[in-house]
Amino acid sequence: MYQFSYADIQTDSVADAKDRERQLLTRSIDMLSAASAVGPESMEAIEALHFTSRIWTTFVEDLGSSDNALPKELRANLISIGLWLLRETEDIRQGRTNNFEGLIEVSQIIRDGIQ
């Protein structure tokens, strides 16, 4: 029979959550890259922008929660980045910019920083 300590289970849970966050960001990056190749008015762009907005809305909400264990300053910085990403996705959707590359680059930096 296996015996696990609470700390082991909690560590696995945090590692699993970080892995899911990396996977979501990778999917968003891949979708944004495909959208960039075919243009901002394509179905790929609509789906990529919607997906990216959904995950960043969820991230921002989680970062704003008092239950989030990240340091307060880091949370505030990530919220600011998330809000920029949300504004940028809306600007692309509204035709005010085509800055897919900015979204992709910032998302890659965030994804690669999750440890």
N, C-alpha and C positions, 0 to 999 in steps of 0.2 A: 504494500500500500504506500502511496506517495504522501509525504507530508511537506507542506509548504508553509513558510512563515508569511504573515500578513505583509511584511516588507517586500518579500519576493513577489507576491501577487501584485502589490501596489506598483512595484518597479516594472513588472511586465505590462501592467495596464497603462502606465505612462509611456512606455516604449511603444506599445501598440497604438496609442493615440497619436504619438509623433509620427509613426509610420503611416497612419491613415492621413494625417495632414500632408505629409510629403507626397503621398499618392494623389491626393486631391489637387495639390498644386501642380504636380507633373501632368495630370490630365488637363488642367486648365491651360498650362503652357502649350501642350500639344494642340489643343483645340484653337488657341489664339494664333499659333504658328500657321495652322491650316487656314484659318480665317484670313490672316494677313496675306497669304498667297493668292486667295481668290477675291478678296475685296470686302469692304465694310458693309455692302448691301446684300451679301450672300447669305444663304441659309446657315452656312458654317459660322459666319460672323454672329448672326443672331443667337445661335446655340452657344457659341463660345462666350459671348458677352453675358448671356443669361446665367450660364454655369458659373462664370467668374464672379458675377455679382452675388449669386446665392452663397458661394463659399465664403466670400469676404464679408458679407453681411453676418453670417454665422460666426466667423472669426472675431469680428469687431464686438458682437454681442458677448461672446465668451470672454474676450479680453477685458470688457467692461465690468464683468461680474466680480464681486468680492471673493468668490470662491476660486478664482484663478490664482494659481500659486506663483506665477511669474513675478519678478520684482516690479514694483509700481512704475518706475521710470521706463523699463522695457515695454511694459504693457501700453503705456501712453504713446511711446514711439511707434509701436506696431499699430495702434489704433489710428494714428495720424497717417501712416502709410496705407492702411486699409481704406481710410476715407478718401485718400488721393486716388487709389485704384478704383473705388466706386465712382468717383466723379469722372475719372478718365473713361471708364466703360460707358457711362451715360453720354459723355461728349462724343464718343465714337458712334454710339447708337443714334444720336441726334444729328450726326453729320458735321459736327464742329471740328473734328480732328480725325486723323487716321493713325493715331499713335499706338498701334499694336506693339511695336518694338519696345516702347517704354513699359507697357504692361508686362510683356514677356520678360524683359530684363529684371524688373523689380521682383516679379514673382520667382524668378530663378534665384535671385539673391536670398529672398526669404526662405524658399525651399531648402537651399543649400546650407542655410544657417540653423535649421532645425536639427538639434542633436539630442 
